[in-house]
Amino acid sequence: MRLLILLLILVPALEISVLVLSGNTIGFLPTIVLMVATGFIGAWLAKTQGLKAFRDAQTQMSYGQLPGESILDGICILIGGLLLLTPGFISDLFGIVLLLPATRVFFKNSIKKWLEKKLRNGQFYIIRR
């Protein structure tokens, strides 16, 4: 909980600092254009990657498989898309990393390990019918 509070204070402060630095370096209008462009690019990338993950999940389910990888892709894509729609260059960088399939692998593996640890510790339960 302390980490979350620290992040809620630190991340916006860093974002504002980078935006001010960018405004002073390249100018106000180019900074605004970059922020709007990353928002549009992020929305397009989230849409295309999200639809691909959805189609992959449908294909896996049609073969009777659980769509675990596709669900993890979807989680990463959702978070990445939200980060790209948030104003700021630091959040945009993390958003792009989560949206690109090549770099998303690291985060998917981290989420898997975290979920496995929670399952082993009994903090998550799988309910079977």
N, C-alpha and C positions, 0 to 999 in steps of 0.2 A: 504494500500500500504506500509505503514511503517513496518507493521508486516511481510509482504512478504520479504522486504529487510533485516530485522533483521534475519528472518529464513534462507535466502540465505547466510548470513554471519555466523550465529551461528551453524547451522546444520553441514556444512562441517568441521568447527573447532572442534566440538565435535566428529565427526566421526574420524578425524585424531588423536585426543587425545586418543580415545578408541583403535584405531588400534596400535598406538605406545605403549600404556600401555599393550595391548595384546602381542605385539611382545616382549616386555621386560619381560613379565611374563611367557608366554608359549613358546616363541621362534618365529623366523621368519617363518620357514617352517610350523609349525602347524597353525599359523595365516593365512597363504596363503591357506592351505588346508581347513580350516574352511570357509574362504570366498568363495572358489570355490564350496565347498559342499553345502553351503546355496544357491548359485546360481542355482545349479542343482536341489536341493530339491524345491526351489522356482518355477523353470520352470515346474517341474512335478506337483506340487500342483496347480499352476495357470492353467495348461492345464486341469487337471481333474476337478477342481472346475468350470472352465470356460465352459467346455463342459456340465457339469451338469446344470449350469445356463441357457445355450443355449437350452438344451432339455426341461427344465422346462418352458422356455418362449414359445417354440414351442407348448408344451402341452396346456398351458394356451390359446394361440391364437387359437388353434384348437377347443377349447370349446367356443370361442367368447369372451374371457376375455382379458382385458389389462394386459400385463405381468409386472406390476409395481414392484413387489418384485424381480422378476428375473432381471429386468434392474438395480435395486439398487445393487443386488448381483454382477452383471457384472461390475458395476462401482468400487465396492470395490475390486473385484478380479483383475481387470486391475491395479488399483493403488497398490495393494499388490504385484502383480507380478513384477511391475516396481521397487518397493522398494527393493524386494529381489534380483533383478538383479543389483542393485546399490551397489558398494562395500562399506562395512561398517556394523558394528554390530547393530548400533542403527536403521538404516533403515531396516535391516533384521528383527529386533524384531517387528517393526510396520507392516512390510510386512506380517509376519506370523500371526499377530493378525487380519489383514484384510482378510487373506485367509481362516482361520479356521471358519467354520460356527457358532460355539458356541460363538466366540468372535466378529464376524462380525455384530451381531445383534445390538450392541451398536452404531456402526458407521452408520448402515442403519437407525436407529431411528433418529440419529443426522442429517443425510442428509434429511430425510423426514421433520423434523421440520424446517430445513433451507429452503427447497423448499416451504413449506406451508407459511412461513413468507414472502418469496419473492413474492409468488402469492397474498397474502393478501395485500401487500404493492404496488401491481401493477408493480413490477419490472420484472415479467415474465408474458407472456400472453399465453393463450391456444387458438389456432386457430382451430375452428371447421368448417368442410365442410358442 
